[in-house]
Amino acid sequence: MTPPIAVYSLPDLKNTTDDALPIYLTSLDFQQSHLLTDVRLTLGYSAVVIAAITFYFDYKLGWDETKEYTFWAVIAYFALNGALTLWIFLAERGTIFRGSNKNGTLLIIASSMTKHTPVYKLTVRWTDPEPSASLHWDFREISAPFTTWFSIDGHFIAKPFQQWLAAEVPVVRKADGARLGKSIERGAGAESTSSRDQGCDSMASTRSRKGKK
């Protein structure tokens, strides 16, 4: 069980859930692609390196010797930071998992959360695994309250989170059918029991009214 977090801190709830999702999917033989993260880190570190080199030469040689190079370095620095911002908002767009499995299914999942609302939202896209089919993306938006998989004392409980994800996403359901089957079995059983109880209550109520008449 993971260490507890503050249940009133929505960013912590989201970040913990975001971290758990790739772990679950890689356990189902999905191979995660780190391309988006690699590009983000490359842009960020390149800007830092340029700033560090500029500072070093300015300190060693003085402003008069380096002002021309500093001008271009500043332009490069802001260009890289601008590219980084665009990459985060236009390319990543909250993506927390991008990968594929041995069947050829591509899976991309982005997470989001509305401010002050304790509901976890996922935008899921995946491709048809059939090799003969043309590339076609399926799309689904799902959501659930954090209380579905967080205990009242802030512990993340993996099993209900995994069951929810498998129930909502077909490609995950196919990869983890055994876990989902047990979940559906229990849910269906509870629903059937509830229906039978309502039917019995209705019959008892009808007999009672007949008896009074």
Salt bridges, closest charged atoms under 4 A:
ASP18 OD2 - LYS14 NZ 2.78
GLU92 OE2 - ARG40 NE 2.69
ASP138 OD1 - HIS136 NE2 3.42
ASP153 OD2 - HIS155 NE2 3.76
ASP176 OD2 - ARG179 NE 2.49
